[in-house]
Amino acid sequence: MKLFFGSLLLSCFFFSTQAVSCKCLSYAMKDSKPKELIAEFVYPVDLDCGDWTGEFECNDFCFDLFTEITNNGDLESIPPGEGETSVGQQACDTIQKDVENVRIGIFSKACGGDILDTGLRSLQNLCCKEGQFQSC
């Protein structure tokens, strides 16, 4: 019996400190609502999934990360370490189809919860023509 409770206590400690997935999602927006998933980025981070805290921590993580790498949502910015490829071109490369006047929104998902809106939107609308990012 002592072995069972010892194992249970050890497993509770292990799982409570284990990193879980925080998903940062970029969506094409339509009428201020997410319409089509563009990309999903999964990051192992330490979250407290016992209540809403973990979901809000993930939301803050995604907001901060994408604010930094997109220079506050600028599709023309080039993320650090990405050579000459702009955020907009990366989105066009991912979408692989022509799009016109699409706003991109950043969302998060963690701890088995709902998708949460970070409130971050691209400063410009996204236009992709023949795989190339263009100003709309």
SULNORDA-V187087 format. One record per residue. RES is the residue in one letter. SS is DSSP state (H for helix, E for strand, C for the rest). PSI is psi in degrees with one decimal (NA if undefined). Layout:
BEGIN
res=[RES,RES]
ss=[SS,SS]
psi=[PSI,PSI]
END
This chain:
BEGIN
res=[M,K,L,F,F,G,S,L,L,L,S,C,F,F,F,S,T,Q,A,V,S,C,K,C,L,S,Y,A,M,K,D,S,K,P,K,E,L,I,A,E,F,V,Y,P,V,D,L,D,C,G,D,W,T,G,E,F,E,C,N,D,F,C,F,D,L,F,T,E,I,T,N,N,G,D,L,E,S,I,P,P,G,E,G,E,T,S,V,G,Q,Q,A,C,D,T,I,Q,K,D,V,E,N,V,R,I,G,I,F,S,K,A,C,G,G,D,I,L,D,T,G,L,R,S,L,Q,N,L,C,C,K,E,G,Q,F,Q,S,C]
ss=[C,H,H,H,H,H,H,H,H,H,H,H,H,H,H,H,C,C,C,E,E,E,E,E,E,E,E,E,E,E,C,C,E,E,E,E,E,E,E,E,E,E,E,E,E,C,C,C,C,C,C,C,H,H,H,H,H,H,H,H,H,H,H,H,H,H,H,H,H,C,C,C,C,C,C,C,C,C,C,C,C,C,C,C,C,C,H,H,H,H,H,H,H,H,H,C,C,C,E,E,E,E,E,E,E,E,E,E,E,E,C,C,C,C,C,E,E,E,E,E,E,C,C,C,C,E,E,E,E,C,C,E,E,E,C,C]
psi=[-40.8,-37.6,-41.3,-50.3,-35.2,-43.0,-41.4,-45.6,-44.0,-42.9,-37.6,-42.4,-44.8,-48.5,-26.8,-20.9,1.8,142.0,140.0,168.2,132.2,119.7,128.2,125.5,134.2,130.9,144.7,131.8,145.7,122.9,44.5,16.1,148.2,127.0,-51.9,128.3,127.0,-50.0,153.1,128.0,127.0,128.0,129.6,115.1,156.9,113.9,149.0,100.4,12.6,-23.4,-160.0,-9.7,-47.2,-39.0,-39.0,-34.6,-42.6,-42.9,-45.4,-40.7,-48.2,-42.1,-50.6,-43.8,-50.1,-26.8,-42.1,-49.7,-17.2,6.1,55.8,28.8,14.9,112.1,-18.7,-7.7,155.4,115.4,150.2,134.1,10.4,14.4,-122.8,9.5,118.8,164.1,-43.3,-42.5,-38.7,-40.0,-43.8,-39.8,-36.7,-43.1,-42.1,39.6,163.7,132.9,154.0,129.4,53.8,126.1,140.1,134.4,147.6,131.3,171.0,160.9,131.1,161.9,27.6,11.1,-170.9,165.1,130.3,141.0,126.4,-19.4,-8.4,129.3,153.9,144.3,-34.1,160.4,149.6,131.1,126.6,124.8,120.1,41.7,1.8,135.1,132.8,154.9,139.4,NA]
END
